[in-house]
Amino acid sequence: MARVTVAVVQFGGSNCDRDAVRALAHLGIDAERVWHEDGLPEDVSGIMLPGGFSYGDYLRAGAMAARSPIMNEVREAADEGVPVLGVCNGAQVGCESGLTDGAFTTNRSARFQCEHVFLRIENADTPWTRAYDEGDVIEVPIAHGEGRFEITDEKYDRLVDEDRVLFRYCDSDGNVTDDANPNGSTGNVAGILGARDTVAVLMPHPERATLPDVGGTDGQGVLRGFE
């Protein structure tokens, strides 16, 4: 397989892989869909785990995809400093595979939620947020039934202490409130870093906020983490 810049990993049931490739291409970032059974291309310089419903969300969302052999390669690449971004179902896969702490569970509403939300930038000193300033508010869509971030108190405190919380759900003025929390996530957390700042997962869809005529452009900065 020819070398690509970003490998967008496609599992059975993924349905946002084409959106991701198109959004990255719009930003001038080379990307290609990679079927999980084919393994990663040689010399890959970025990996994206896209949204969807891998394996029908059986067991738990992302649990079966996390056990695909390609995830061993993804973890090895992440350990070597290759940027890895998990979005929505990809965030669930990332958590289930140990790339990050925590887990995503059923929304507080027990319903699938598809809407635009506001996110406050908590840490702007990462590849995924360097296009923003700390405290900036961006608007991006969500579309999930199991987007509630849960984590033990001890691990949550560690995330905060290590400045690994990237995004929190907020209102349009940047206030982090329970009313602005669409799914009941611990601490209104919408996205976090792994052990390295080159690894991140988030439940909202930045790739759906890259075109001015379709969803706005607030998500562009996240995807520019691959540059």
C-alpha positions as CSV (number, residue, x, y, z in Angstrom):
1,M,0.0,0.0,0.0
2,A,1.3,3.5,-0.8
3,R,2.4,5.7,2.0
4,V,-0.4,7.9,3.4
5,T,-0.2,10.8,5.9
6,V,-3.2,9.9,8.0
7,A,-4.6,6.4,8.1
8,V,-8.4,6.5,8.9
9,V,-9.1,3.1,10.3
10,Q,-12.3,1.5,9.1
11,F,-13.9,-1.2,11.2
12,G,-17.1,-3.2,10.4
13,G,-19.8,-0.7,11.2
14,S,-17.7,2.5,10.9
15,N,-19.7,5.2,9.0
16,C,-17.7,8.4,9.4
17,D,-14.5,7.3,7.7
18,R,-15.4,9.0,4.4
19,D,-16.4,12.2,6.2
20,A,-13.0,12.2,8.0
21,V,-11.0,11.7,4.8
22,R,-12.9,14.4,3.1
23,A,-12.5,16.9,6.0
24,L,-8.8,16.2,6.2
25,A,-8.4,16.6,2.4
26,H,-10.2,20.0,2.7
27,L,-7.5,21.1,5.0
28,G,-4.8,19.8,2.7
29,I,-4.0,16.8,4.8
30,D,-3.4,13.5,2.9
31,A,-5.5,10.7,4.3
32,E,-6.7,7.3,3.2
33,R,-9.2,4.8,4.6
34,V,-7.5,1.6,5.9
35,W,-9.5,-1.6,6.5
36,H,-8.6,-2.8,10.0
37,E,-7.7,-6.3,8.7
38,D,-5.1,-4.9,6.4
39,G,-3.0,-3.3,9.1
40,L,-1.4,0.1,9.1
41,P,0.6,1.4,6.1
42,E,4.3,1.7,6.5
43,D,5.7,5.0,7.8
44,V,2.2,6.2,8.7
45,S,2.4,9.7,10.2
46,G,-1.1,9.9,11.7
47,I,-4.0,7.7,12.7
48,M,-7.7,8.6,13.1
49,L,-10.3,6.3,14.6
50,P,-13.6,7.5,13.1
51,G,-17.1,7.5,14.3
52,G,-19.8,5.0,13.6
53,F,-21.2,1.8,15.3
54,S,-18.3,-0.6,15.0
55,Y,-19.6,-4.2,15.3
56,G,-23.0,-2.8,16.1
57,D,-21.8,-1.6,19.5
58,Y,-22.3,-5.1,20.9
59,L,-20.9,-5.8,24.3
60,R,-20.1,-2.1,24.8
61,A,-19.5,0.6,22.2
62,G,-16.0,0.2,20.8
63,A,-15.2,-3.0,22.8
64,M,-15.0,-5.4,19.9
65,A,-13.1,-3.0,17.6
66,A,-10.6,-2.4,20.4
67,R,-9.7,-6.1,20.2
68,S,-8.9,-6.0,16.5
69,P,-5.2,-6.8,15.8
70,I,-4.7,-3.4,14.2
71,M,-5.1,-1.8,17.6
72,N,-1.9,-3.4,18.7
73,E,-0.2,-1.5,15.8
74,V,-2.1,1.7,16.8
75,R,-0.8,1.4,20.4
76,E,2.7,0.8,19.2
77,A,2.5,3.8,16.9
78,A,1.1,5.9,19.7
79,D,4.0,4.9,21.9
80,E,6.4,6.1,19.2
81,G,4.8,9.5,19.1
82,V,2.5,9.1,16.0
83,P,-0.5,11.3,16.4
84,V,-3.7,9.4,17.1
85,L,-7.2,10.9,17.3
86,G,-10.3,9.0,18.2
87,V,-13.7,10.7,17.4
88,C,-17.1,9.5,18.8
89,N,-17.0,5.7,18.3
90,G,-13.3,6.1,17.7
91,A,-13.1,7.7,21.2
92,Q,-14.9,4.7,22.6
93,V,-12.4,2.4,20.8
94,G,-9.5,4.4,22.1
95,C,-10.7,4.1,25.7
96,E,-11.5,0.5,25.4
97,S,-8.1,-0.3,24.0
98,G,-6.2,1.6,26.7
99,L,-5.1,4.6,24.7
100,T,-6.8,6.8,27.3
101,D,-8.3,6.5,30.7
102,G,-12.1,6.3,31.4
103,A,-15.0,4.9,29.4
104,F,-18.0,6.1,27.5
105,T,-21.4,4.8,28.6
106,T,-25.1,5.3,27.9
107,N,-26.2,9.0,27.8
108,R,-28.0,10.2,30.9
109,S,-31.1,10.7,28.8
110,A,-30.9,7.1,27.6
111,R,-31.5,8.5,24.1
112,F,-29.4,8.9,21.0
113,Q,-28.6,12.6,20.8
114,C,-27.8,14.5,17.6
115,E,-27.3,18.3,18.1
116,H,-24.8,21.1,18.1
117,V,-22.9,21.7,21.4
118,F,-20.4,24.2,22.7
119,L,-17.0,23.2,24.0
120,R,-14.6,25.2,26.1
121,I,-10.9,24.7,25.4
122,E,-9.2,23.6,28.6
123,N,-5.7,23.1,27.4
124,A,-4.4,25.0,24.3
125,D,-0.9,23.7,24.5
126,T,-1.4,20.5,22.5
127,P,-1.3,19.6,18.8
128,W,-5.1,19.2,18.8
129,T,-5.8,22.6,20.4
130,R,-2.9,24.9,19.4
131,A,-5.2,26.7,16.9
132,Y,-7.2,27.9,19.8
133,D,-6.6,29.9,23.0
134,E,-7.4,28.5,26.4
135,G,-11.0,29.4,27.3
136,D,-12.1,29.7,23.7
137,V,-15.6,28.4,23.0
138,I,-16.2,26.3,19.8
139,E,-19.4,24.9,18.4
140,V,-19.4,21.3,17.0
141,P,-22.0,18.6,16.5
142,I,-22.5,15.4,18.6
143,A,-24.3,12.3,17.5
144,H,-24.1,9.5,20.0
145,G,-26.1,7.2,22.3
146,E,-23.2,6.2,24.5
147,G,-21.2,9.4,25.0
148,R,-21.3,9.8,28.8
149,F,-17.6,9.9,29.9
150,E,-17.1,8.1,33.2
151,I,-14.0,7.6,35.2
152,T,-13.0,7.0,38.8
153,D,-12.5,10.0,41.1
154,E,-8.8,9.2,41.5
155,K,-8.2,9.0,37.7
156,Y,-10.3,12.1,37.1
157,D,-8.3,14.1,39.6
158,R,-5.1,12.8,37.8
159,L,-6.5,14.0,34.5
160,V,-7.1,17.4,35.9
161,D,-3.8,17.6,37.7
162,E,-1.9,16.6,34.6
163,D,-3.9,19.0,32.4
164,R,-5.1,16.2,30.2
165,V,-8.7,17.5,29.9
166,L,-9.0,19.1,26.4
167,F,-12.6,20.0,26.1
168,R,-15.6,20.5,28.4
169,Y,-19.2,21.0,27.4
170,C,-20.3,24.5,28.2
171,D,-22.9,27.1,27.2
172,S,-22.3,29.7,24.5
173,D,-20.6,32.0,27.0
174,G,-18.2,29.3,28.2
175,N,-19.9,28.5,31.4
176,V,-19.5,24.8,32.4
177,T,-22.9,23.9,33.8
178,D,-25.0,20.8,34.2
179,D,-27.6,22.2,31.7
180,A,-24.8,22.4,29.1
181,N,-23.8,18.8,29.7
182,P,-25.7,16.8,27.0
183,N,-25.0,13.3,28.2
184,G,-24.0,13.5,31.9
185,S,-20.3,13.2,31.4
186,T,-18.1,13.4,34.5
187,G,-16.9,17.0,34.9
188,N,-18.6,17.9,31.6
189,V,-15.6,16.3,29.9
190,A,-15.9,16.0,26.1
191,G,-12.3,15.1,25.2
192,I,-9.1,14.1,26.9
193,L,-5.5,13.3,26.2
194,G,-3.7,10.0,26.6
195,A,-0.4,9.5,28.3
196,R,1.1,11.6,25.4
197,D,-0.3,14.8,24.1
198,T,-0.2,13.3,20.6
199,V,-3.0,11.0,21.6
200,A,-6.5,12.4,22.1
201,V,-10.1,11.2,22.1
202,L,-13.3,13.3,22.0
203,M,-17.0,12.5,21.6
204,P,-18.0,15.5,19.4
205,H,-17.3,15.4,15.7
206,P,-14.8,18.1,14.6
207,E,-14.8,16.6,11.0
208,R,-18.4,17.7,10.7
209,A,-17.4,21.3,11.5
210,T,-14.8,22.0,8.8
211,L,-16.8,23.5,6.0
212,P,-18.4,27.0,6.2
213,D,-21.5,25.9,4.5
214,V,-21.9,22.6,6.3
215,G,-21.7,22.8,10.1
216,G,-19.2,25.7,10.4
217,T,-15.4,25.6,10.7
218,D,-14.8,25.5,14.4
219,G,-13.6,21.9,14.2
220,Q,-10.7,22.6,11.8
221,G,-8.2,23.3,14.6
222,V,-8.6,19.9,16.0
223,L,-7.9,18.1,12.8
224,R,-4.9,20.4,12.2
225,G,-3.2,18.4,15.0
226,F,-2.1,16.1,12.2
227,E,-0.1,18.8,10.5
